[in-house]
């Protein structure tokens, strides 16, 4: 098979391209790390929100296997990193609401980590160990082997705040205190049932606290859940609740449901809410990191606009983005890259990126650089040929106008729904005018997803999703997707368009952090006529016998 990768040729070597990129973004080369004080302050804020006589527990992310004896590169749990700055596996963090005492005095938090291992370091690189952790500003640091011995009396707390367990943790048989064992020890200490069902537990708690006025809505919620979990139909407490007819029965059910959860002092919901309330608003340190991730991502979009041509593949386009990311120090993408041309652009989470023939198609590029843990989320849709067709241009303008309306609505004090409503109204009007829908309600046929979400350590960062306030960073990302076979004229088929920008909320209005990437179809066509430094990067054809 003959494999060839060929780009257009101009008189500029790749080294010049890289040099230009470095010069244009030299301001971004300044060090911008989160400080020890940042993490300490976040733990203090968490502690202030904890209920009295409680402890919150955080486990590090698991090591995930790629295949056989090869693991994926380790990625820390965002909440764990947010509170500690620690990015190594097999660790536990405890944060207490009230001061604890030991022979050294009082403390409010304790981090358990693995010690250094010379053999492991020879294969996998240097570890910080206990000595490194002690320099990170925590009250107490101990070897993870001591966790079960020192923290086995969780019953002395009124509440143990935790996230529910996700069953993707492997047991390392050579390590008796790996993450798997740490979690098993903790489960035993809090009397965590082997068959614990988080959703059912939450329903029991809802029934236990429900007022008569809340019964109708709770029944609707349970009916919805029964569609995907048919076992709920056979639960006696839930059966009785669904047949509820008077307050006497509700009282009986509260007693019955209370009995089912009475032995637990752990709580799997409060910590999610608390961390969301902390992480949705960013500090100046975080915003600086996000800005860099966003500018890197926007530059990637810009360079692809100049370099792309009909002979490229989806994977080559993805590779140009990644080259730009890595040049600016972003080691990873914040999420699997979506690079879809033609019909692939209509698949919302398309990550295969393996189409070869891109001619005369739009290509949707949803990519975000991750810099020092913080991720951007920028999407542009461009014509591979360099020019939008009439149909492509008509739909693109609707999405552009909808996004502009959404960005303008993202002001201090506005609700997330206000941003969404502003974009939906424009899409509804545009699709009606083109005859693609017959009523406003049908717009969801071509715009099935939400419009805005927080970004930060996660691409979908936690938040309470109520009202916008200064120092939040959100996306605004309307789209229109018309897959083949849609109930409209076939001239519209296989067109997928999304425009997504990262918006900083300020007291003086929204700031588009990703504005470096051309957004209007006129700007895109103009930039696509420019020469690319990558035009001179031509690889030889490879002949495979």
Beta strands, then each sheet from edge to edge (+ up, - down):
strand 1: 2-3
strand 2: 54-59
strand 3: 65-67
strand 4: 70-71
strand 5: 92-102
strand 6: 105-113
strand 7: 140-143
strand 8: 159-161
strand 9: 266-267
strand 10: 332-333
strand 11: 338-341
strand 12: 362-367
strand 13: 369-371
strand 14: 374-375
strand 15: 378-383
strand 16: 473-476
strand 17: 479-482
strand 18: 495-498
strand 19: 501-506
strand 20: 509-512
strand 21: 542-543
sheet 1: 1+ 21-
sheet 2: 7+ 6+ 5- 2+ 8+ 9+
sheet 3: 3+ 4-
sheet 4: 10+ 13- 14+
sheet 5: 11+ 12- 15+
sheet 6: 16+ 19- 20+
sheet 7: 17+ 18-
end
